[in-house]
Amino acid sequence: MEGEERCSRRGCVRTCGRRRGRSGWTRGGTDVPTELLPGGEGMVFALAVVIGVLAAIVNMVAGGGSALSLGLLLASGMPPQVANGTNRLVILVQSVTGAVALGRRRRIPVRAALGALPAAAVGTVLGAWSASVMDEGVFRMALAWVFVAMGVVLVFELWRGRRGGGSAPVCRGEAVLRWWMHPALLAAGFMAGFVQMGVGILVLLVLHVLGRMEIVASNAIKIVLAVMFSVVSLTVFVLAGQVDWRAGLGLALGGWLGAVLGIRLMLRLPANVVRGALVVFVLLAAWRLFAAG
């Protein structure tokens, strides 16, 4: 069959650099056997658990955990598009946990949240599809620039934190979506589908800063959208064969454990110290992607 080549290792398939054979990940059309890792396939799961724990702790303390988990998956040797798809599992677990907690407290503005879903969902499908079919080299460069942008955002957060956080806009009244928010949410959805990293900041910018929606309602809608972003984009990446389930389940387990630990560490670790370390990490991840491209 054109575009598909059987290799000498049993059960190993090479298909356009996207699918992962039983023997390991596929990078640029070349199989990377998990046997080369100490401990083989078990080490992949264990490594994913550790990554999930670290990402969840960072997310709880300072935010930006998805950037850490994606960067560590790339550093482990996972191809960019597979790492991008697999990373959605840990984001999904964290988002569902947050949405359930808010739902129990009845803090979700249901009407506004449901109104935000259609435009954002269309954008998510388009973004995830674009990422899944893009040439791996081009996607690697795009991902590198996203890491650079994430680094800039984190530097701004550090600067804002040192200045005391600034003055938040005063927002009162019912959570209402204005007409111009729908194209803005479409764009945010595209970004979430392409690379779900730092999108929460974009959503809050649209709803809270520009739309002057109350911060609790804005955060609740953001979490509901994060669940949708994860489910829709994960579906696209699963259909494209760009999800490593073994590593993904390890990420999900690690994310749950990290959330438990993160609650205990939240008051002990200074958020700005964690953000500073994350800035260095995301810029190193960007440099590594540029160098590989």
VMD Tcl script that draws the C-alpha trace (Angstrom):
set ca {
  {0.00 0.00 0.00}
  {1.33 3.45 -0.93}
  {2.74 5.46 2.00}
  {2.96 2.39 4.22}
  {5.98 0.22 4.71}
  {6.42 -2.91 6.80}
  {9.71 -3.05 8.64}
  {11.64 -6.07 9.81}
  {10.45 -5.79 13.39}
  {7.25 -7.76 13.95}
  {4.14 -5.61 14.34}
  {5.96 -2.42 13.42}
  {4.39 -0.12 10.84}
  {5.67 3.08 9.31}
  {2.95 5.33 7.93}
  {3.76 8.88 6.84}
  {5.38 9.65 10.20}
  {2.04 9.76 12.04}
  {1.12 6.34 13.36}
  {2.84 4.55 16.19}
  {3.62 0.88 15.78}
  {3.68 -1.61 18.63}
  {7.41 -1.21 18.93}
  {7.29 2.48 19.81}
  {6.72 5.97 18.55}
  {7.17 7.09 14.99}
  {9.36 10.12 14.38}
  {9.55 11.52 10.87}
  {8.68 8.11 9.39}
  {11.24 6.23 11.52}
  {10.13 3.93 14.32}
  {11.57 4.65 17.75}
  {11.35 1.37 19.67}
  {10.43 1.57 23.33}
  {12.93 -1.24 23.90}
  {15.60 1.47 23.65}
  {14.21 3.01 26.83}
  {15.32 1.48 30.15}
  {12.44 -0.75 31.26}
  {10.77 -0.75 27.84}
  {7.05 -0.01 27.64}
  {6.66 0.14 31.42}
  {9.11 3.04 31.49}
  {6.94 4.98 29.02}
  {3.95 4.72 31.39}
  {6.05 5.56 34.46}
  {7.61 8.56 32.71}
  {4.14 9.77 31.69}
  {2.92 9.52 35.31}
  {5.85 11.66 36.48}
  {5.17 14.23 33.73}
  {1.48 14.33 34.69}
  {2.33 14.89 38.37}
  {4.74 17.74 37.60}
  {2.33 19.39 35.15}
  {-0.60 19.25 37.58}
  {1.48 20.70 40.43}
  {2.64 23.58 38.22}
  {-0.94 24.14 37.06}
  {-2.24 24.28 40.62}
  {0.49 26.62 41.88}
  {1.07 29.01 38.98}
  {-0.72 27.84 35.80}
  {0.87 26.75 32.53}
  {1.06 23.05 33.36}
  {0.06 22.00 29.84}
  {3.18 23.73 28.48}
  {5.31 21.70 30.89}
  {3.67 18.36 30.05}
  {3.87 19.01 26.29}
  {7.51 20.06 26.53}
  {8.44 17.00 28.58}
  {6.65 14.67 26.15}
  {8.68 16.22 23.33}
  {11.88 15.87 25.36}
  {11.10 12.16 25.87}
  {11.34 11.65 22.10}
  {7.65 11.61 21.24}
  {6.90 13.15 17.79}
  {5.36 16.66 18.00}
  {1.91 15.78 16.67}
  {1.60 12.65 18.82}
  {2.73 14.65 21.87}
  {0.17 17.34 21.03}
  {-2.64 14.78 20.82}
  {-1.57 12.77 23.87}
  {-1.26 15.91 25.99}
  {-5.03 16.47 25.67}
  {-5.73 13.56 28.04}
  {-4.15 15.23 31.08}
  {-5.86 18.53 30.18}
  {-9.19 16.70 29.92}
  {-8.81 15.10 33.37}
  {-7.95 18.43 35.00}
  {-10.75 20.29 33.18}
  {-13.43 17.72 34.04}
  {-12.32 17.78 37.69}
  {-12.66 21.56 37.80}
  {-16.01 21.57 35.97}
  {-17.49 18.95 38.31}
  {-16.35 20.93 41.37}
  {-17.91 24.13 40.01}
  {-21.09 22.30 39.00}
  {-21.57 20.96 42.52}
  {-21.31 24.52 43.85}
  {-23.68 25.74 41.11}
  {-21.19 28.40 40.04}
  {-21.50 27.82 36.28}
  {-23.61 30.37 34.33}
  {-25.25 27.68 32.22}
  {-26.88 29.92 29.61}
  {-23.70 31.87 28.85}
  {-21.56 28.71 28.91}
  {-23.85 26.93 26.43}
  {-23.91 30.03 24.23}
  {-20.11 30.09 24.10}
  {-19.81 26.46 22.96}
  {-20.85 26.47 19.25}
  {-18.36 29.04 17.90}
  {-15.55 27.71 20.08}
  {-16.30 24.11 19.02}
  {-16.10 24.98 15.31}
  {-12.77 26.70 15.90}
  {-11.49 23.68 17.85}
  {-12.31 21.25 15.04}
  {-10.56 23.47 12.49}
  {-7.50 23.96 14.70}
  {-7.10 20.28 15.60}
  {-7.59 19.21 11.99}
  {-4.96 21.73 10.83}
  {-2.47 20.43 13.40}
  {-3.13 16.78 12.52}
  {-2.60 17.14 8.75}
  {0.23 19.67 8.81}
  {3.69 18.61 7.69}
  {5.69 17.55 10.76}
  {8.52 20.01 10.09}
  {6.12 22.93 9.65}
  {4.20 21.92 12.78}
  {7.46 21.69 14.73}
  {8.29 25.30 13.80}
  {4.75 26.48 14.61}
  {4.96 24.75 17.98}
  {8.30 26.42 18.67}
  {6.76 29.85 18.11}
  {3.84 28.95 20.39}
  {6.36 28.12 23.12}
  {8.04 31.50 22.54}
  {4.66 33.25 22.84}
  {3.91 31.28 26.01}
  {7.26 32.42 27.43}
  {6.37 36.06 26.71}
  {2.99 35.64 28.43}
  {4.65 34.08 31.48}
  {7.19 36.93 31.65}
  {4.28 39.39 31.60}
  {2.60 37.44 34.42}
  {5.85 37.61 36.42}
  {6.07 41.37 35.86}
  {2.42 41.84 36.80}
  {2.87 39.72 39.92}
  {5.83 41.84 41.07}
  {3.70 44.98 40.65}
  {0.95 43.52 42.81}
  {-1.31 42.25 40.06}
  {-2.63 45.60 38.86}
  {-6.26 46.66 39.07}
  {-8.84 44.26 37.68}
  {-11.84 45.69 35.87}
  {-14.97 46.07 37.96}
  {-17.57 43.71 36.51}
  {-21.11 43.33 37.77}
  {-24.39 41.86 36.65}
  {-25.44 38.73 34.77}
  {-22.99 36.80 32.58}
  {-23.98 37.84 29.06}
  {-22.25 37.03 25.77}
  {-22.01 39.97 23.37}
  {-22.14 39.39 19.61}
  {-18.46 40.16 19.03}
  {-17.41 37.49 21.54}
  {-18.44 34.68 19.18}
  {-15.78 35.33 16.48}
  {-13.26 35.91 19.29}
  {-14.19 32.53 20.81}
  {-13.94 30.96 17.35}
  {-10.32 32.17 17.19}
  {-9.65 30.95 20.75}
  {-11.13 27.57 19.80}
  {-8.84 27.33 16.77}
  {-5.84 27.98 19.01}
  {-7.09 25.40 21.52}
  {-7.51 22.79 18.80}
  {-4.10 23.53 17.32}
  {-2.13 23.63 20.59}
  {-4.11 23.80 23.85}
  {-1.52 25.85 25.69}
  {-2.24 29.24 27.23}
  {-5.75 29.31 25.73}
  {-7.32 29.94 29.13}
  {-5.62 33.34 29.15}
  {-7.18 34.16 25.77}
  {-10.65 33.13 26.97}
  {-10.34 35.30 30.10}
  {-9.11 38.18 27.94}
  {-12.26 37.94 25.82}
  {-14.77 37.39 28.63}
  {-13.36 39.25 31.63}
  {-10.99 41.98 30.42}
  {-12.71 43.01 27.17}
  {-16.23 41.76 27.87}
  {-16.15 42.93 31.52}
  {-17.83 39.73 32.68}
  {-17.48 38.94 36.39}
  {-14.28 36.95 37.06}
  {-15.92 33.93 38.74}
  {-18.38 33.53 35.85}
  {-15.55 34.02 33.32}
  {-13.44 31.34 34.98}
  {-16.40 28.95 35.11}
  {-17.07 29.40 31.38}
  {-13.35 28.98 30.71}
  {-13.34 25.59 32.47}
  {-16.46 24.42 30.60}
  {-14.82 25.45 27.32}
  {-11.61 23.64 28.34}
  {-13.58 20.39 28.69}
  {-15.07 20.90 25.23}
  {-11.68 21.88 23.74}
  {-10.15 18.66 25.10}
  {-12.98 16.31 24.04}
  {-13.28 17.70 20.50}
  {-9.55 17.97 19.79}
  {-8.84 14.58 21.36}
  {-11.45 13.02 19.05}
  {-9.73 14.56 16.01}
  {-6.29 13.36 17.11}
  {-7.58 9.85 17.90}
  {-9.06 9.60 14.40}
  {-5.71 10.77 13.00}
  {-3.85 8.09 15.02}
  {-1.91 10.75 16.95}
  {-2.57 9.68 20.54}
  {-0.34 7.35 22.56}
  {-2.83 5.79 24.95}
  {-0.26 4.17 27.21}
  {1.50 7.48 27.82}
  {-1.85 9.30 27.90}
  {-3.27 7.12 30.67}
  {-0.04 7.63 32.61}
  {-0.46 11.39 32.16}
  {-4.06 11.21 33.39}
  {-3.06 9.24 36.50}
  {-0.16 11.60 37.16}
  {-2.44 14.60 36.68}
  {-4.80 13.30 39.36}
  {-1.95 12.60 41.80}
  {-0.38 15.97 41.02}
  {-3.64 17.78 41.71}
  {-3.76 16.20 45.17}
  {-0.12 17.17 45.86}
  {-0.59 20.59 44.27}
  {-3.30 21.54 46.75}
  {-0.83 20.92 49.59}
  {2.02 22.75 47.85}
  {-0.08 25.71 46.69}
  {0.62 27.75 49.81}
  {4.25 26.66 50.17}
  {5.69 27.27 46.69}
  {5.83 30.94 45.58}
  {3.92 31.21 42.30}
  {6.47 33.62 40.80}
  {9.33 31.18 41.45}
  {7.40 28.44 39.64}
  {6.55 30.82 36.77}
  {10.20 31.85 36.48}
  {11.32 28.23 36.19}
  {8.54 27.61 33.65}
  {9.73 30.57 31.52}
  {13.19 29.01 31.31}
  {11.68 25.62 30.48}
  {9.38 26.79 27.67}
  {12.15 28.85 26.06}
  {14.46 25.83 26.19}
  {11.69 23.74 24.61}
  {11.33 26.35 21.86}
  {15.09 26.36 21.26}
  {15.11 22.56 21.03}
  {12.31 22.60 18.45}
  {14.02 25.30 16.38}
  {17.28 23.33 16.50}
  {15.53 20.11 15.43}
  {13.80 21.88 12.54}
}
mol new
graphics top color blue
foreach p $ca { graphics top sphere $p radius 0.5 }
foreach p [lrange $ca 0 end-1] q [lrange $ca 1 end] { graphics top cylinder $p $q radius 0.2 }
display resetview
